[in-house]
Amino acid sequence: MLGLSVGLTKDEMALLHEPEACRSFDDVDRLVIRYSEILTRENRVDDALFATLKAHFTEAQIMELALTVGLSALVNRVHATGGTDVDARTREYIGDAIACVLPGR
């Protein structure tokens, strides 16, 4: 849902779990998605992934990306724990947009 507010389309949101299938994502988009998934799920970034990030971003940009992913994970965990409902204004904005597909759901 946040993705819509930063310019992702509904189709792109639907393919975040399968970025290779999304024609509008370029290699850097796919790298950011892969990094975000690895950091969120495994809480580690190996040397190879960091080197790939450094080929596309400055260290300051990588730290900003890390903070963005970390903050998003924190907010998602709080909402998941509390079972937060989406308010009427947000529901009106997102319409029938799907949330990111999670494996096993």
C-alpha positions in Angstrom: 0.0 0.0 0.0 2.8 2.4 0.7 4.2 1.4 -2.7 1.3 3.1 -4.4 2.1 6.3 -2.6 5.6 6.3 -4.0 4.7 5.6 -7.5 4.4 1.8 -7.8 1.6 0.5 -10.0 -0.9 -2.1 -8.8 0.8 -4.5 -11.3 4.2 -3.8 -9.8 2.8 -4.3 -6.3 1.4 -7.7 -7.3 4.8 -8.8 -8.6 7.0 -7.7 -5.7 7.3 -11.3 -4.7 8.4 -12.2 -8.3 10.3 -9.2 -9.5 11.9 -11.0 -12.5 8.4 -11.3 -14.0 7.8 -7.5 -13.9 8.9 -5.9 -17.1 9.0 -2.4 -15.6 11.5 -3.3 -12.9 15.1 -2.8 -14.0 18.2 -4.5 -12.6 18.6 -1.9 -9.9 15.0 -2.2 -8.8 15.4 -6.0 -8.6 18.6 -5.5 -6.5 16.8 -3.3 -4.1 13.9 -5.8 -3.7 16.4 -8.7 -3.3 18.4 -6.7 -0.7 15.2 -5.7 1.2 14.0 -9.3 1.3 17.4 -10.6 2.5 17.8 -8.0 5.1 14.3 -8.5 6.4 14.3 -12.3 6.4 17.9 -13.1 7.3 19.0 -9.9 9.0 22.4 -10.1 7.3 24.1 -8.8 4.2 27.0 -10.8 2.9 30.1 -9.3 1.2 28.9 -10.1 -2.3 25.6 -8.4 -1.9 27.2 -5.4 -0.3 29.7 -5.2 -3.2 26.8 -5.3 -5.7 25.0 -2.5 -3.8 28.2 -0.5 -3.9 28.4 -0.8 -7.6 25.1 1.1 -7.9 24.9 3.3 -4.7 27.1 5.4 -2.5 27.6 4.2 1.0 25.3 7.0 2.2 22.6 5.8 -0.1 23.1 2.2 1.1 22.7 3.3 4.7 19.6 5.3 3.8 18.2 2.1 2.1 19.1 0.1 5.2 17.3 2.5 7.5 14.2 2.6 5.2 14.0 -1.2 5.1 14.6 -1.5 8.8 12.0 1.1 9.7 9.5 -0.5 7.3 10.1 -3.9 9.0 9.5 -2.3 12.4 6.3 -0.7 11.4 5.1 -3.9 9.7 5.8 -5.9 12.8 3.9 -3.5 15.0 0.9 -3.6 12.7 1.0 -7.4 12.4 1.2 -7.8 16.2 -1.7 -5.4 16.7 -3.8 -6.6 13.8 -4.2 -3.0 12.7 -7.1 -2.3 10.4 -6.8 0.0 7.5 -8.7 3.2 8.1 -11.5 4.3 5.7 -9.4 7.1 4.1 -6.6 4.7 3.3 -9.0 2.0 2.1 -10.5 4.6 -0.2 -7.1 5.6 -1.5 -5.8 2.0 -2.1 -9.1 0.6 -3.4 -8.6 -3.0 -4.5 -4.8 -2.9 -4.4 -3.3 -6.0 -3.0 -0.7 -6.1 -0.3 2.6 -7.8 -0.9 2.2 -11.5 -1.3 4.0 -13.4 1.4 5.2 -17.0 0.9 3.0 -19.6 2.4 -0.1 -17.4 2.6 
